[in-house]
Every structure is written in C-alpha cells, then in structure tokens.
Amino acid sequence: MSDPAAEAAAVWGLPAPVLVRTGMNSLYTAGDDVVLRVGQPSFPPDAEIAWMDLMRRSGIRVPRMVRGPLARDGVVVFALERIHPSGDVDWAQVGEVVERVHGLEVALPFCGDFPHWQIDALFDSVQDLVDPTAAAGLRAALARWHGWRERAALDRVVCHGDIHPGNVMPTDDGPVLIDWDLRCLAPAGWDHAALMTWTERWGGVTGLYESFAAGYGTSFRGDWMAEAFAELRLVVATLMRIRLGRSDPAAAAEAEGRLRFWRGDPDAPLWRAM
C-alpha cells in the first residue's frame, strides 16, 4: 500500500493526514482529534489493544484507540486520540508512572533481543562509514560494558522501553506515555538510561533526570547496568543514524555530528532527534 495513512483516513472517514514525525513509526494528524500511527509494530494488533486496556486498568495514562487497526502488507495503522499538550512535562510525575509500570507482571520480550540492540552486527553494517578515530571511541564504549547482555538477563521488570521527551505528553490530568512499541523485560535502569544523558547530549533542560529519579524514588546514577544502558543507547543511536545516512542526506549530516562526540571533540554539537 503506497500511502497507508491516506488509505486509512479514507476508510475511516477522517480528514486528510498530515505528517508530524517519522521514527520507528510515522505519526500523522488527521484533524483536531485523531493521530494516525503507521508502522510495522513489534506486537500483533490485538496485543496492542490489550496492552492499552491493561495500562488504563493500571491507572497509567495512554492514548485511547478510536479506530483500527488497519493492516496491509505488514504495515499497520492505528487511529489514536490526539493529545493536545498542556503546560510542561512534570518529570517527577513521569518517574512515578514508570515506577508503577515496573511493578506490573506481564510476559514480554527481553530487551537484548531487539534487532537494533544486536550492536556488533549493527556496527559491522556501517563500519565502512566510520573513520578510525570515531570507531575507536565507539569500540571503547562497547568494551566498557562487555557482558551487559548476560547481566541484564538476571534482574528484569516490565519497562516502557523508550522513555524520553518525545514519548511523554503533558496534560492537565498528568503525563501521557505514548509509543509503547519497545516495551520489554529489562533491568529497571533501562527506563532511566535515555534521560540520564538527555541534558548533556540532547539539550534537555537542566535537572530533567534528577526530577524523574525523585519521582521514581531512586536515582540510578552510578548503577553499573543503568550506566551501561545510558552509554550504549548513545552508541546505538549513532550507528542507526549512520545507517540511515546511506540514503538520507539529513541523517548523514546528523551522524557526522554524533561521530564528533565519539572522536572526543570538545566542540561536538548537541544531538538532534529526527
């Protein structure tokens, strides 16, 4: 299907979709009240519906599904309520929500089994595009956290899998967590890791992680596993941007900025989510 968002909008009688962002999923607005999420989900559509129901029963705010799913050739479109942000994210409240998620008991995949976390294979696929100095920096990071996969398998909780500002919507009733495609079983630090470097590498507000940790009830700074995830997420984000850069000039330019960090350049730019 050449334009799944447009087809779904036509089937459901929604306004013409407008692209908002593209990542693991593409998100479109379809009028004032609906967002279309288009992608190849990690879970079957019926599991997505059951998950959203479980979150609501557990008191965890998630978008309500209003149409769908519509599946064509491996691509699935969901129509979700459009959340209109109100105010700023209260990161302490987000920490409280994530602590509640970690207390659930659900069978989910192991975090280390995601394709993009097969880091050695990912590195091999782009090594021709990485200069020796940057490659040395990346390999040093991998060496620092050798054995992370085996250690991560020993202590696992239910995780959202991708907690960062792009996946949290502030509302008058509290934060809404979106994009649960990477939910998994992992050490609790998995859900802390992205925020632990968000201020320094992505330009997040000062104290963002500290607020989150206060709401969660524990800071994972200094925790071996969380620190491993924090740096390895940066490795994975760099390698994936390099790979996309083979066909996308904007991604290639962003990848070059990220490689400056791994070369040890003190003037390396902040990274940009794309």
N, C-alpha and C positions, 0 to 999 in steps of 0.2 A: 504494500500500500504506500503510495508515494507521499501522501500527506495525511498521516493518521489523525492529527489534531483537527484538521478541517473536516475529515470524514466523520469523526466522532461528533463534532459540533453539529454537522448537518443531520446525523441520525437522531441526536437528542434535541434538536430544535434550539440550539444555543447560538448566541452571536458569534461572528467570525473570530477565531482565536488570534491572539497577539502574543508573540514570543516574548518571554520575560528573561529566561536564562536557560543555559544548556550545561549540563554536567552529566552525572550518571543517568539522570532523567532530564527531559526537556519540559519546562513549565510554561504554560500559556494562560493568559487570562481569557475568559470567554464572557464578556460583560462584567458587571459590577459584583456578581455574586458567586462566580464559578472560576475555578482554576483547573485546567487540564494537565494531568501528569502523564507524560508519554515516555515509555522506555521498555527495556527488557528486564522485568523485575526479577529479583533474586528468589522470590517466593511465588507460588501459584496464586492466581487472583482470589480464590476462595480463602486462602490463608491470609491474604492481605485484609480481607473483610473481617475475618475472625480476629485478627490482631487488633484492628481498630476498635472492635467491640470490647476486647479484653482491656485495652487501655482505658476506655471510658468507664468500664465497671470498676477499674482500679483507681479511679479518680485522677487520671492523667489526661490532660487536655491534648487532644489531637483533632485535626480537621475532620469534619463529618463528610462521609461519602454521599453524594447526591445523585450520581448516575454511574452506570458501568458495572463491571468493566466491559470494554470492547476490545477483543483480541483479534489481530490479523498478522499472520506470518511471524509469530514470535514477538510482536510488538503489542503492548497492552496500554490502553488509555483508561485512566480513571478520571472522573469528574468529582472534584472536592469543593467543599465550601471555600470561598475566598476569604481569608482572614485579613481584615484591614488593621494594620498595626496602630497601636495607640500608646504613645509615650516611648520610653526607653526600656530595654530589657533589664529586668531585675535579676542579676546573675545569682544572687543568693537564693531566690525562689527557684531558679533553674537547678541549682545544686540540690535543693530539697526534692524536686521532682525526680532527678536522676537517682538520688538515694532510694526513692520509692521504687523506681524501676529495678534497681539492683536487688531488691528484696523479693521480686517475683520468682516463681519457679515454673519455667517453660522450657521445653526441648527446642534448641536452636542450634545452628551450625557453630563450629569452633572458629574463633576469629582468624586463626592462622591458615584456615582453608580457603579464604577468599582469593580469587585468581590474582588480584593486584598486590597481594601480600606474599606472592612467590617471588621474593625480592631478587634472588640470584638470577632467575630466569628473566625477570624484567630488566635487570642491569645488562645481561647478555644481549638483549634485543636492541639496546641503544648505545652500546659501548663505542661503536664507530663514530658517534656524535659527541663523545665526551673527551675533552683534552686530558693529558696525563695528570696535570695538577689537580683538576677537579675530581678526576677519577680516584686519585689518592685520598682526597678528603672524604669522598663517599665511602671508599673501602675502609677507611679508618673508623667511620661511624658504624659500619657493619661489624667490624672486628670488636668494637667496644661492647656490643650487645650480643656476642656469639652465644648461642644456646637459648635465646629468648623464647623460641617456639616450644621447647621442651618445658621450660619453667612456666610458661603461660598455661600449659595444659593442666597444671596442678591445682589451681585455685580459680574457679570460674563462677561468674554471676551473669545474669541477664543484662545485656548492655544495649543502649540505643545504637552505638557504633560510630556515630559521626556528629558529636556534639560540638558545634561552633556557631558563630553568629548567624550564618546563612540558614541554619536549620532551627532557629528559635524566633517565634513571632510574639511580640509583646501585645497584650490586650488588657482591657480594664479588669478582666477576671483573672489575670495571671498569664504566664508564658504558655504558648502552644508549641509543642515539639512536632516538627514535620520531618519528612524523608526518613522513614524507618527501614529503608532497603538494606542497610548494613547491620541490622540487629543481629546479635550473636551472643555466644557464651565466651567470656573473656575475664581476666582479672579486672577488678574494679577500676584500676588505673587506665584502662583502655578508654573509658569515657572522660577521663581527666586530661588525656595526653594532648589533644589539639589545643586546648585552652592554655596549657602550661607554656606554650611558645607563641600564643596568639598576639600578645602585645609586642614582643620583640621582633617577630618575623613578619607578621601580617598587619602590623599597625593598629592593633586593637587598643582600646582605652586602657590606661594605666590601672592596675588593680583588678582587672577583669577576672583573672583566675582566682585571686585571693577571695573575691566576693563569692564566686562559685563554691570554692572549697569551704568557706564559712557556712554556707547554706547546706552543703553536703554533710558537714560535721567533721571532716578530716581533710588536711592538705596532703597530697601525695608527692610533694617536692621531696627529693631525697630517696624516694622509694625506687628500688632498682628497676622493677618491672615498669612502673609508670614513666620513669626517665627513659627507659629503652623505647617504649612506645612513642614518647614525645619526639625523640630524635629520628626514629625510624619512619614516623609519619612524614617528616620533612624529606627524608630520602625518597620515600615512595612518591610524594607529591612532585618532587623534582624529576624523577625518572618518567612518570606518567606524562608530565608536561613536555619533556624531551621527545617522547614517543609521538605525542600528538603533533609536535612541531614538524614532523616529517611532511605533513600535509597542510599545516595551518601556520602561516607566517606570524600571526599574532602570538600563537603558542610558542613558536620558536624564539621570538624575542623575549617572552616571559621566561622561558627556560634558560636563556643566556644570563638573565639577571639572577636567577636562582643559582646557577653554576658559579657565579662570582662569590656567593656565600661559601660554597664548598672549596673554593680556592683560597679562602682566608682573607678575601678583600675587605678591609675595614669600611670601605665606602659602598659595599654591596647594597643595592636598593631593597626596600621592603617588597615582599611578595604580594602579588595581586591574585585573588580568586577570580576565575574567568568563567 
